[in-house]
Amino acid sequence: MDCGIITSKTVLLFLSLVFWAAGAALAYVGAYVIRSYDNFNSFIQDKYTLIPAAIIIGVSVVMFIFGLVGCCATLRESKVGLSFFFLIIMVIFAAEVAALVLSFIYQGKINGDLERSMSDTFAKYDGQDPETKAVDYLQTQLKCCGVKNYTNWSNTTWFRSHNNTVPVSCCKNSTTQCTGRMDQPDLLNVEGCEAKLERLLQDVLGYAMLVILGFAVIKFFGMLSVCVITCKTSQRSGYQPLYA
């Protein structure tokens, strides 16, 4: 059997198996991105930043089905099946490239959106509404206080109406005697939340981009393998199994 056919079939069979693993991995990545953004959605006004994650999840769903198609088409050397599999790979490859490009675009927009939306949300903090819970969750999870730093609270209505104190979610440890007074900085998280949240979101997008790039490279070699098998089979008659 032609070495090119053996190599190409092996690549495609491996790619078919990878489809299932890739589908699961991409579904996890997409869900992780959405969950990360959803936890802090009060501070993110541009919801289009979730487009890459939606594309990733959409791609993962079809990959489970197409993995079986690719496996059968490769073993049978079906030109129709291989052509369909090539089309599938090309569409997914294009979607992954689109998600990669969008990730690059939105990664650069995070900073400006955060500063504006976070300032508005922190200014409306009153200790009761849903946005208040979002602020407390953010400060507790990221161990931060204020937008730029803990002194930003001095410009808010909350600070002036609560004896010049910051929310207790700024405290380093809820079991301490921390009351939110600014003259006790050793009991407070003094670093601002904007920088920490931006780093978190950048890390999430960066992780997603690496995964997308890796699978896009695999799809590229898969398309090349389909082309090799199609060209080789058109030059001979009969079916040659992989193990021949």
C-alpha positions, 0 to 999 in steps of 0.5 A, a space after each residue: 500500500 502507498 506510504 502516502 495513503 497509509 500516512 493520510 489514513 492514519 492522520 484522518 483516523 487519528 483526527 476522527 478520534 480527536 474529534 470526540 476529544 476535541 469536542 469535549 475539550 472545546 465544550 469545556 473551554 466555551 463553558 469556562 469562558 461563559 462562566 467566567 464572564 457570567 460571574 462578572 457580567 455586571 462589569 462587562 457591558 459589551 456582550 459581544 465578547 461572548 461570541 468566541 465562546 458561543 462559536 466554540 460550543 457550537 463547533 464542539 456539538 457537531 464534532 461528536 457526530 462528524 468524528 464518526 463520519 470521518 472514521 467510516 469515510 476513511 476506512 472505506 475510502 469513500 470519495 463522497 464521504 471524504 468530500 463531505 468530511 473535507 467540507 466539515 473540516 474546512 467549515 470547522 477550521 474557518 469557524 475556529 479561525 474566526 473565533 481566534 480573530 474575534 478573540 484577538 479583537 475583543 482581548 484588546 477591548 477589555 480594558 476600556 470597557 472594564 474601566 467605564 462599566 466598573 466605575 458606574 457599578 461601584 458608584 451605584 453600590 448601596 448594599 442591597 441591589 443585585 449590582 451590590 452583590 456583584 461588587 461584593 462577589 468580585 471583591 471577595 473572589 479577587 481579594 481586591 477593593 475599589 476600581 483602581 485601589 481601595 481609596 476609590 471608595 472615598 468618592 462614592 455615596 456608600 462611603 459618605 453615608 456609612 461613616 467613611 467606611 468601605 464595604 466589608 467585602 474589602 476585608 482580608 479576612 471576614 473573621 477579623 475585627 475589620 469594619 471597613 475603616 480606611 485607617 486600618 489598611 492592614 486589614 483591607 485588600 488595597 489593590 484595585 479590582 480593575 487590574 485583577 479582573 482584566 488579568 483574569 479575563 485576559 488569561 481566560 481568552 488567552 487559554 481559549 485562543 491557544 486551544 483553538 489554535 492547536 485544533 485549527 492546526 490539526 484540522 489543516 493537516 486533516 484537510 491535506 490528508 483528505 486531498 492526498 487520499 482523494 488524489 491517490 485513489 483516483 489514480 488506481 482502481 479498487 479498495 485498499 484497506 488501511 492494513 493492506 
